[in-house]
């Protein structure tokens, strides 16, 4: 703008009105998100379909009435309903975040894994020891898969480490808010994919986000 250009006398008022309009619209959007969360919670809080996974004793003992919803938007706003504080083991959702870690560093070990999970969740996480012990006592099939992969040369050394790390990562305790916050990691995974310049592992990581938690 030239130093000789003059704003119309009403320009500051128009700009201020536009800012207020945008702010009001965002407040309305926030209210819509919370209303949607509240409506979903009210609709499904008494749903009694399905059952706990009973092939792991510790999971069979989890209260099936636990239910909470948490949504974290890209700007960090948090919307919740119900129980978002009680921790349950993360189970197969852990695969997404481990994959993101492994893509960056193939030599990732447990400390890097738990640090990555904590970074995604925005707070320190830890293993639910009762779930870890229960799964370790009943994961013979995973141990057998590890040994088979070792026998065929897909695992180069220490075949017991892979199923143990997987069992431990599945036993990390998280609550609904942790998972909602961690979903923002989709952006980080997308950045990793872009950095890999089309490497198929990047695309695989993006697909993993969409299917995490399914068995």
Buried (B, 14 or more C-beta within 10 A) or exposed (E): EEEEEEEEEEEEEEEEEEEEEEEEEEEEEEEEBBEBBBEBBEEEBEEEEEEEEEEBBBBEEBEEEEBBBBBBEEEEEEBBBBBBEBBBBBBBBBBBBBBBBBBBEEEBEEEBBBBBBBBBBBEEBEBBEEBBBBBBEBBEEBBEBBBEBBEEEEBEEEBEEBBBBBBBBBBBBBBBBBBBBBBBBBEBBBEBBEEBEEEEEBEEBBEBBEEBEEE
